[in-house]
Amino acid sequence: MKKDLISLADLSSSEIWDILNLAQELKEEWAAGGNIPRLVGKSLGMIFQKPSLRTRVSFEMAMKHLGGHALYLSPDEIQLGKRESVADVARVLSRYVDGIMARVFAHSDLEELARYSRVPVINGLSDYSHPCQALSDLFTILEKKGRLTGLKLAWVGDGNNVLHSLLFGCSKVGMDIVAATPEGYEPDGQVVEMAFAFARESSSTVELTNDPVAAVKGADVIYTDTWVSMGQEAEQKKRLEVFPPYQVNAALVSRARPDVIVMHCLPAHRGQEITDGVADGPHSVIFDQAENRMHVQKAILAILLGGR
């Protein structure tokens, strides 16, 4: 595996499976009484431009469970690219810590951090992709379905960063993925082209549509996310007018396979992209997803920080 985890497009199928298999081993080990302290003496610097419940706590607890230490750096402390250049932050911070996780707005900031850092850099979220989330999602699907190859994931909603990572991840491991988005809110065209290429290699399919009902037909997984992401507040009024037909509700879920699972990376805006009945219903696995962020990130940290 490369030094950094910036995008799932950079990982091979075997590297993705390596992470998923180690995550399973570490989750079982944790449930049996605790993890072996593989990262004793290791530290992770965590840069946050955006607030987060799951990303911060899951990374902190992952490091703690593996015997290491995580250092939270708030937006006011770093002011990435404003108070100090991104390159200089990377040069300085990488002399103090063994790894850097960054949750940022601009993907280019992550790429620059990785370029100038001496230590591994992990993408905790950017406007382009969310690889840790997608890896956790694949792990959750594997837990619930026992396989990934040949399954169908239907994305319903905005063509955002999480969808980008799922397009990469699904197409790398042989899962079919169909994305139903409103016209004008499709995923990035270059991402789609790359996913098409990966899908040809894994014998899976990638499809785009504007019809959520057609998308979920025969789906093993339905996935949705917020209609208005952080940084898009100026578009909120328009988005709330455009997206209601893409709500994941009981009627839409009934169009999928009877054993479909419903996923959401959280936070959920209940009553908008997903109803309470679905989020808390028998098909929902959203809180298992949230827990699995911690286990998958343990695997990522163990691989990148040398604690295997």
N, C-alpha and C positions, 0 to 999 in steps of 0.2 A: 504494500500500500504506500502511496506517496506520503510525503512529509505532512501535508495538510489535508483537511477535509473542507473544501470550498464548495464543491458541487458534485452531485451524484453522477453527472456526465463524465467525471474524471475517474470513476471507479469501474473496474471490470465486474462482470457478474460474479466471478469467484470471490472477489474482494467483498462484495455485498453479502454473499453467503457466509463468508468468514466472520463478518460482524454479527450477523443474525445467529449463527451457531454459537459464538462466544457469549452473546447476550443470553441465550437460553441456558448455557452452562452457569453463567453468573447469577441469573435469576433463581435457578434451582439451588445453587450454593447459598444464596442469601436467605431463601425460604427455609433451608435446613439448619439455620443458626447463625449465619453471617458469612461475609466474604473473606477470603484470604487477603491480607493487607498487601496487595501487589504494588501499591504506589506509595509506600512509606518513604518519606523524605521528598516527595514530589509535590509541586504546587501548580495551581492553575489560576492565571489572571483572567478575570471575567469583565470585559468591557461592555457596558450597556448604554446605548443611545436611546433604546426603547425599554419601557418597563415590562416586566414579565413575572408571572407567578410560576409557571411550569419550568421555563428555561432556567431561571435562577435556582430554584429549590432543587430541581432534578440534578443539575450539575453539581451543586454544593454537596448534596447527599451522596451522589455517585463518588465524588472524591473522598468524602468522609468514610463511606463504607469500604473503600479500597485502601484506606490508611493514609491518604494524602490530605492536602489543604487547598481550599478555594478562597480566592480574594476577590470580593465584589468591588468594582470600580464604577461609580455612578456617573450619569451624564455630566454633572457639574464638576466632578473631579478630573475628568479627562478632556471633555469638549473636543473630541476627535476631529482633527483638521482645522480647528478654530484657534484654540489656545496654543496648540502645538501641532505640527504637521503629522500626518499619519505615519510617514516614514520614520520620523524621530520617535514617535510613541512606540513603534515596533522595535526600533533599535534599542531603546532604553528598557522597555518592559521585558524584552526577551533576555536581558542580562540578569533579571531578578527571578523569573519564573521558568518552569519547565514546559509550559504550554499556555496558549492564549485562546480563549473563547470570546468571540465578539458578536454582539447582537446590534445590528446597524441599520441605517436607512439605505445607503448606497452600496451596492455590491462592489463597486470599484474600490471602496475603502478596505474591504476584506482582501481583495486581490493585492492591494498595496501593502497591507499588514503582512501578508504571507511573503511578499517579495522581499521585504526588509527584515523580517523576523529570523532569528537564529533557531527558534523553537517552533513546534507545530502550531498551526492556527486552525481553529474549528469555527465553521460558520454556524452561529446560533440563531441566525435569521438575517436575511437581507431582502431588499425589494425584488430581487431576482429569484432567490431560491431559499429553501428551508430543508436542507438534507437530513438533519437529525430527526426532524419530524417525520419525514417520509420513511426513513429507515425504521423508526418506531412503529409506523403504520404497517409496513410490510411484516414486521415481527408480530404485531397483533393479529394480522390476517392469518399468518402461518399458525399461530396458536389456536385460533378459532376454527380454521378450515383444514389444517393439517397439510396444506400444500399452497403453493403460489402459482405454479405453472397451470395454464388453462383456465384460471378463474377470470371473471370479468368484474372490473371496478368501474362504476359509473360516478363521475364527478358532476355535481349539480350546483352551479353558481358562478362565481367570478373566476376569470382566467388569471389567477394570481400566482404568487411565489410558491405556495404549497402545491398547487397543481403542477407547476413546472417541475418540481422535484419528484412528484408522483409519476409524471410522464417519463422522466428519466428512469426512475426506479422500477416501475412496472415493465417498461419495455426492455430493461436489462435482465429481468428475472423470468420473462416469459408470460407475464400477465397481460390480458387484454384490457385496454382502458379506453373509455369513451367519455368525452367531456362535453357537457351540455351547458352552454353559456349564452347570455343574451347577445344579440348582434352588436358588435363594437366592443365587447368585453372578452374576446377570445384570448387564449394564451399567446405568448410571444411566438411569432412565426419561425424564428430560428430555433427555438426550443422544440417546436413541433417537428421541424425537419430533422433535427437530431434524433428525436424520439422515433420517428419513422425508420431511420437508419438502424437504430438499436433494435427495434422490433423485427426488422427483417432478419437480423442475426439470431434472435431468440425465437423466431416463428410465432410471434404474438402480433396483435393488431392495435393500432392507434386510430381513433376516430373522433372527429369534431362534429357537433351538431348544435342547433339552437332549440331542439325539442327535448325537454327533460323526460317526458313520458316515453319517448322512443329510446332514450338513453338507458333508462333503468330496466327495460324489458330484458329478462333473463339475467339480471345482475346478481352477483354473489355479494357485492359490496356497494353501498351507496355512501358517498362522501360529500360533505358540504362544509362551508366555511363562511365566516362573516362577509356580508355584502360591502361593508365599508371598513377597510383596513386602516391602521394607524398611518397618518400622512395623507389620507384621502378625505379628510373631514369637509373640505370645500365642495366635494362632489356628493355629499351625503343626501341632500334633497333629491337630486336627480336619480341617484342609485336606488333610493327607497321607492321611487316611482317605477323603475325599470324591472327590478328583481322579484317582486312578489310571485309571479308565475313559477319561479324557481325554488319556492319554499319546499323543504322536505317535510311532508306531512303524511298522515296515515293513508290518504288516497294514493299518493305517489309511491309509498313503500309497498302498497298492495300490488303494484304493477311489476315488482321484482320477484325473484325467486322466494318461495315460502321461508327458506332459512337464511335470507339476506341479513347481513349485519350492517348497521348504520354507524358511520364514523364522523367525527368532528374534532378538529385539533384544538378547539377552545381558545379564547373565551367565546361562548355562544350567546348570541342575542336572541333569546327565546321569544317566539312569536314573530320573528323575522325569517331567518334562513332555516330555522328548525322549530317545530312545535314542542311544547312540553310533553305531549303524549308520545312523540317519537324519541325525544332525548332521554326520557325516563322509562321508555317502553322495553319490551322483551327483545327487540332487535338491536338495541343500542349497546355499543361497546366503548363509549367515549371515555369512561373513567378508567377502563383497562388500558386504553391508549395512553392516557395521561400518566399512569403508573409506569408504563413501559418506556417512556422517555428516559427514566432513570436507569433502567437495566440496559437499554441499548447504548446509552451514553457511557455507561461503565465499560462496555466492550470497546467503544471508540477510544476512550481514554487509555485503556489498558494496551491497546494496539499502538496508539500514537506516542504514548509516554513511556513505552518500554516495560510495561508491567504484566506481560503475558506469562 
